[in-house]
Amino acid sequence: MPSKVPLVNTPLPPALFDQLSQTASDQGVPAMLASLADELTRERRWHALFDLRLIEARLAEGLPVVGDAGTLSAAVRDAFEERSRQACLEVGWPLLEEGQVAAAWMYLRASAEPEEVAARLEAVAASLAGRDDDEARRLVEELVHVALWEAVNPPLGLRLLLAHNGTCNTVTAYDQSVSRLPPVRQAPAAGVLVEHLTEELIANLTHDLTRRGIEVAGIDTLPGLLAAAGDESQPLGPHVDVSHLHSVLRFARACTDRVMLQKSLDLAIYADRLPQELRYPGDGPFTDMAPASRHFFGGCLGESLDAAAAFFRNKAGIAPDQVGEAAAGSRGPLEQLAVEYLIVLFARGGQPEAALDVALAHLPRGGEQAATTGLVPPVVELAAKADARRPGSLQRLLDACRDRADAVTFAQALAVATHHHTDVGVLQPRQTLTGP
């Protein structure tokens, strides 16, 4: 953080007011305002500078300096709003650089690109290294609020919480904030917790095995340590809080990065070696959390995909040879969740055509996907990827859209097919929709 701080408590020099009066008399009000802006910038009085810029904007657009501006034309309104946005940026960035994160966010919220704010928050957070004073604690609190609770940079917010508040508070914060975001934004935040718990588990397991006289020198991976621990049938642990382990395995389902999926699989393998009395039910088809998670993460990596698919088919109540559309509405919510995870398995595991088959046959007819896990790719995306491996998949989706009177998905699929120069739709004979 810069050593300079706003000089808001220092009185402005008395001569300034005589100077402003003289400038207004000799050069006009715009010159006077510009002169004051220079002084406020030097003094780093950012809030006052913003108010001044709005006065300048009013004058520039021919509006009264005070009072109701009345009904504005579209051109004047747009010009004034752009000047206001620029004023927000002009004062917001310096406030952020000075560590006034909450004040800066007030200006940057509607004026700056979120990605740039996220990057600059990282730079401000870096200034906390080695500090544990009241000002640092204030800065952490403001950074966490903007990064995590305002969803500007959730991974940063979680890292700060882990460092300053511990795992328990961080897991709770994830559930209350990050879990509401789209999966694509959850994934990097979930990765922070996967990394953290993996490191904690490696440290604790290394200490335990060393205490027991097992040689682990040079072993710094969880699979290596689990192998060194010996017989897989023998229970281990716990070496981390089991509730934290279950929560992180749940969060990790949003991850698509192979490195994070592998680390999540390693955590699931460890969870599967916990004593029976430390295993408690999970959610949906993950009632038996450890084996279900092993199937899920392994299947997403393309490992033992057939076994993983069989596991979730069974949870969904889908027979291996089931053909045609199933009555999705007759399923209970837990079975329908299993359908979604089955689709995700196939999509991530490199079998988009199988994912499409399940989606068309077993998802509710009311839309592209059930709005429960949020992890199921759009059916048009599945069809486009499937079409590259199994030509005719887009046509099959178009036929399904006709049957379901789903004009929006039909139009989207037709647009994708046209973009990829695939001859489908009204130009092709009608196909019969069949299930997996």
N, C-alpha and C positions, 0 to 999 in steps of 0.2 A: 504494500500500500504506500502511496506517496507520503512523504513526510509533511507536505503542506496540507493545511486544513482550511476550510472556509473561514474568512475573517468576519463573521457575522456580528461578533460582539465588539468590534472595533468601530468607533464612530467615523463616519465619512468626514474628510477635512472640510472645515467651514468655508474655505475659499472655493470649494467646488460649486456651491450654490450661487455665488457671485459670478463664477465662470459660466455656469449654465444660463443665467439671466443674460449675460453679455452675448453669449453665442446665439441665443434665441433672437436677441435684438439685431445683431449684426448679420447673421447668416440664415436665420429662419429656424422654425421648430424642428424640421427633419435633421438638420445639422446638430441641434442641441441634443436631440434624442440619441444620435449616433455617438456624440461625445460622452454622454452618460453611459451608453452601452460599453464603450471602451473602459471606462472607469470601473463599472461593475464587474467586467471580465477580469481586470487586473486584481480586483479585491475578492474575486471568486464568490460573489454574491449571486448564486445561480438562480434562486427563486425570484429575486428582484429582477434579474435579467429577463426571465421568462415573461413577467408582467410587462416589462418595458417593450419586449418584442411584440406583444399583442397590441400595445398602443401604436407602435409603428405600423403594424399590419392594418389596423383600422384606418390610419391616415393614408396609407398607400392605396387602399381600395376605395377611398372617398367616403368613408363612414365616419359618423361622429365619434369623437374621442371618448365620450362617456354616454351612458344611456342606451336605450333600446335602439338597435340598428334597423329595425323594421324588416320588411320583406326584402330579401336579397335575390338578385338574379342568379341563375345557375352559375354563370361565369364568375361573378363576384364571390359567391359562396365557396366555389371550388378554390379560387385563388386565396381566399382568407384561410381556408382549412389547410392548404399546403404551407402557407406561411406559419401557421400554428404548429404543424407537424415538424417543420424545420426548427422552430424554436424549442420544441420538446427535445429534439436530438441535440441541439446546441447546449442545453443545460443538463440533459440526462446523462450523457457520456462522461462529462467531468465529475458529476456527482458519483457515478459508479466507480470511477478511477480513485476517488478520494475515500471509497469505502462506505459511502452513504447509500447502501443498496436499496433500502425501502424507499427513500426519497427519489432515487434515480428511477426505480420501477414505476413510480407514479407518472413520470414523463415518458418512459420508454414503452410502457405497456401497449399503447396504440400507435406508436410512431416508428419503432425499430423492428427489424427482422428478428424473430425469436432465435434463429440460429446464431446471429451475431451476439445477442445478449447472452446466450448460453456460453459461447466461447469466452466472452469477456468476464463472465462470472468465474470461470475456471482461473483466469489470471488473478482476480481479486482473492480467490480462495488460496492461491499459492502463497500469498503474502502472510498467511496464518502460520506458516512453518515455524515451529519452535516457540510459539507465543501462547501464553496462558494468563492474560490479563483481562481486566474488565472490558476493555475496548475490543479485544479479540473475541470474547464471549458474546458481546453485542453483535459483532460482525457475523459470527457463526449463526446466530439466531436469525438474522436478516437474510443471510445466504440460503439457509434451509427453507425459510418461508417462500422466497422467490423461486429457488431452484426446484424444490419439491412440491410445496403446496400450491404454487402457481403454475407448476408443471413446465417450467422453462428449461430445466436441466435436471430431471429426476435422478440420473446416476450420480451427479455431483451431490445432490441433497442427501442421498443415501450414504455416500462415502463420508460425508461430514457427520451424519448421525451415528454411523458406526464408530467413528473416531472419538466422538464426544459424548454419545449417549448409550452406546452399547447395542448388542444384537437385538435384545428383546424390544426395545423402543423402536428400532429400525424396522423390524418385521411388522410391528403394529402399524407404523406409519405407511409402509408399503400397502397393507390391506386397505387403509383408509384413504389413500391418495392415488398411488400408481395403478392399483387394480381397476380404477375407473377409466383408465386411458385405453386407446386402441392397442391391440396386441403388438403392433409394430413399434409403438413407443414404450410398451412394457418391457420388451425384450432386453434392451441394454441395461435397464434398471435391474431386472431379474438377474442379469449376468453379474452385476456387482455383488449380489448376495450369494450367488453360486460360488464365485471366486472367494469371497470372504469365508464362507462355511467350509469350503474345501481346504483353505489354508489353516483354519482353526482345527479341522479334523486331522490334517496331516501332522500338525505340531503335537496335538494331544495323543494321537495314536503312536507317533514316534517315541514320545516320552514313556508311554505305557509298555510298548514292546521292549524298549531298552531296559526298563525297570525289571521286566520279566526275564532278562538275559538273552533276548533274541537279537541277533546281529542285524542292524538296519543301517549301518554306516553307508553313505553314498546313495541310499534310497530316498528319493524326494517326491515320489508320486503316490497317489492313493492306491492305484492298482498294485504297485510294487509292495507297498506296506501290507495290503490285504493278502498278497501272496506269501509274504514273509510270516504273516500271522498263522499260516498253516491251514489245517482242515476246515473247508468251507462249511461243514456241517456243525462246527462248534460255534456257539454264539460269541459275539464280541460286544464290548461296550457296556454302557454308552460312553462315548468320548466327546459328544456334544449334546446340547439340549435336544431331546427327541422332538419336542414341539417345533423348535426352530427348523430341524431337519425336514419334518413333514411340510412346514410352510414353504420352505425354499424349493422343495420338490414340486409343490403345487405352482409356485410362481414360475418355475423354470419351463413349464409347458408352453409359455409364450416364446421361448427362445427358438431361433432357427439356425443360428450360427453353429457349425459343426463342433467347434471347440467347446462351446458352452453345452451343447447336447452331450458330448462325451463326458464332460465333468459332471453333468447331471446324472448320466448313467452310472458313473462311478459312485456317486452319492447313493443312488438307488441300490447298487450292489452292496454297499456298506449297510444300508438300512435293512437289507434282507438277511443280514447276519446278526441283527439285534436279538436279544433274548425275547422269547414269546411274550413275556409279561410287559414288555415295553412297546409292543405293537398295538396300536389302537386304530379304529376305523378312520378311513379318509372319506373323500367326497365322491359321489357319483360312482362310475365304474372303478374308481380307485379305492374302494372300500378296504381292500387289502393293499395298503399303500405301496409297500416295497416291491412285491412281484408285479403289480400293475405298472408301476413306474419303470421297472426294468423292461417290461414289454414295450411300453410307450417310447422311451428314449432310444432303446435299441432299434425298434422299428423305424423311428424317424431317421436313424443313421443308416438304414438299409440292412441292419443286422437281424437275422432271424425274423424277417418281415412276415413270413407265412405264419409262424407261431404267434407273433404279436397280433396279426389280423384275426387269427382263430380265437384268441383271447377276447378281443373286443367284439367280434361277431357273437360270441357266446353271451357276453354281457348285454348285447343289444337284442338278443333273441332272434338272430338271423341264422337260419340253417345254411350250411355251406353250399347246398345245391338250390337255394331259394331263387326263383326266377320271377320276374314281373314286379310290378309295383306293390309294395306293402302298404298296409293301412297305417301310415305313420301316426295318425291321430289316435290309434288304439293303443299305442305304446305309452308306458309310463314315462315320467321325466327322466328317470335314471337310465332307462333303455335308450331314450332318444339322445341323451348325452353320449352314450357309448357309440351310437351311430356317428355322431360328429367326430369323436376321437378316431374312429375307424377311417373316416375320410381324411383326416389330418395325417394319419399314419401313411396311407397310400400316397397322398400328395407330397409329403416330405421325403418319403422313402423311395421316390423315383418311379411311382406307378400312377401317373395322373389318369390313365384310362380306367383303372380300377376305382380310383377315387370318384370319377365321374359316374361310373356305374352305380356306386352306392348312393351318391347324391341324388341321382335321378330316380332311383327306386325307393329310397327310404327317407329322404328329407320331406318335411311338410310341404304341401303344394302352395302355401300362401306366399312364397317368396323364394329368393335364391337360396337362402339358408336359414336354419333356425337361429334365432338371436339369443343363444344361451352361452356357449363357450366363447364365441367371437373369434375362434381360431380357424373356422372353415373358410378356405379361399372361395371367392365368388365363383359360382358355377360356370360362368362364361370363361373365366381364367382357366378353370380345370378343363373345359372343353377345348380351348385353344391349344393347351399343352398336350392334351390327349390326341388331338387331331394330327399332331406332328408324328405321333407313333402309330396311331390307328386312324387313318383317313376315314372321314365320315362322321367323326365325333361331333363336329359343329353342326352338321346336318341333323344328327340325332337330337341335339339340344333344341334346334329350331322346331323339330317335330313335336318335342315335348312341350315347348312353349305354346304351340297351337292347341294341343290337347288341354292345356291348363289355362288358356286364355290370358297368358302372361305376355302382353304386348311390349312392355318395357324391356324385359330380358331378351325377347325375340329381336327387338331393334338393336340392342347392344351386341348380341351374338352376330347379327347380320353385318353390323358395322365392323366387327373384328374380322369376320370372314372376308369381307370386301377388302379391308386393309391388307390382308394377307393373300389376296388374289385367289381365294378359294371359291369355287363355283358351288354355291349351296342355295338353300331356300327355295324360292319359287321356280328356280331353274332345274331343280332335281326332282326325281320321283319321290313321292312321300314314303318315308321309312316307317317300319313298325317299331315302337319303343319297347325295348325289353330290359329286364333288370340284369343284375350281375349273375 
